[in-house]
Amino acid sequence: MISSIVLTTGLLLILVGFWGMLTHSNILRIIIGFSLMGTGTHIIIVAIGYVTNGTAPIIDRALSVSEATSHAVDPIPAALGVTAIVIGMAVTAVMLAYAIRLYDSKKTLSIDAFTESKW
């Protein structure tokens, strides 16, 4: 139950972010849409590794080898989620720095003002 709610939330964040990127012409709103898409992706990655009533993937007296496949939480999606969050933050910082440079050159953040860079 909770996994489907979390997956749906992640999908909705991806769709809202994608919609925001396509419908707005302000560069900051496009960056926010990109960040929303990334957050939705992070939620989905972590939700994939969720196991109901799961335990840490440490095989000892509390968790035998035969029970490990059905009761242990997979640590790989959590590690990928943390890595993706760090990379997403760095990419967002680069996009914001680029937006500052664009604002310094044209004194606007509207994407329509940057027609000379079109094909």
C-alpha positions in Angstrom: 0.0 0.0 0.0 2.6 2.6 1.0 4.8 1.6 -1.8 2.1 2.4 -4.4 1.4 5.7 -2.7 5.1 6.7 -2.8 5.5 5.5 -6.4 2.4 7.6 -7.4 3.8 10.6 -5.6 7.1 10.2 -7.4 5.4 9.9 -10.8 3.3 13.0 -10.1 6.4 15.0 -9.2 8.1 13.9 -12.4 5.0 14.9 -14.4 4.6 18.3 -12.7 8.3 19.0 -13.2 8.1 18.0 -16.9 5.0 20.2 -17.4 6.8 23.1 -15.7 9.8 22.7 -17.9 7.7 22.7 -21.1 5.2 25.4 -20.3 7.3 28.2 -18.7 9.7 30.5 -20.4 11.4 31.8 -17.2 14.7 30.0 -16.7 14.3 29.8 -12.9 11.0 28.0 -13.3 12.5 25.6 -15.8 15.3 24.9 -13.2 12.6 24.3 -10.6 10.8 21.9 -12.9 14.1 20.1 -13.5 14.6 19.8 -9.8 11.1 18.5 -9.3 11.7 15.8 -11.9 14.9 14.8 -10.1 13.1 14.7 -6.7 10.4 12.4 -8.2 13.1 10.2 -9.6 14.8 10.0 -6.2 11.5 9.0 -4.5 10.9 6.3 -7.1 14.4 4.9 -6.7 14.0 4.7 -2.9 10.5 3.2 -3.2 11.8 0.4 -5.4 14.0 -0.9 -2.6 11.3 -0.7 0.1 10.4 -4.1 1.7 7.4 -4.2 4.0 8.5 -5.2 7.5 12.1 -5.5 6.1 15.3 -5.6 8.1 18.8 -4.5 7.5 20.6 -6.8 5.1 22.9 -8.3 7.7 23.0 -12.0 7.9 23.3 -13.2 11.5 21.2 -15.0 14.1 18.3 -12.6 13.6 18.2 -13.1 9.8 19.1 -16.4 8.2 20.3 -16.9 4.7 17.0 -18.5 3.6 15.0 -15.5 5.0 17.3 -12.9 3.5 15.7 -12.8 0.1 12.2 -12.1 1.4 12.9 -10.0 4.5 16.1 -8.0 3.8 15.9 -4.5 2.4 18.0 -4.0 -0.8 20.6 -1.4 0.0 21.5 -0.6 -3.6 18.4 1.6 -4.4 19.1 3.6 -1.2 22.8 4.1 -2.2 21.7 5.1 -5.7 19.2 7.5 -4.2 21.8 9.3 -2.1 24.2 9.4 -5.0 21.5 10.8 -7.3 20.6 13.5 -4.7 24.2 14.7 -4.5 24.6 14.7 -8.3 21.2 16.5 -8.7 22.2 19.1 -6.3 25.5 19.8 -8.1 23.7 20.0 -11.5 21.1 22.4 -10.0 23.9 24.6 -8.7 25.5 24.7 -12.1 22.2 25.5 -13.8 21.7 28.4 -11.3 25.2 29.7 -11.8 24.5 29.6 -15.6 21.2 31.5 -15.0 23.1 34.2 -13.1 25.5 34.6 -16.0 22.6 34.7 -18.5 20.9 37.4 -16.3 24.1 39.4 -16.2 24.3 39.4 -20.0 20.7 40.2 -20.9 19.2 41.5 -17.6 16.2 39.1 -18.0 15.5 35.4 -17.3 13.0 35.0 -20.1 14.1 32.3 -22.6 12.6 34.4 -25.4 15.4 37.0 -25.0 18.0 34.5 -26.0 17.2 34.0 -29.6 20.7 34.3 -30.9 21.6 30.9 -29.5 18.9 29.1 -31.5 19.8 27.0 -34.5 
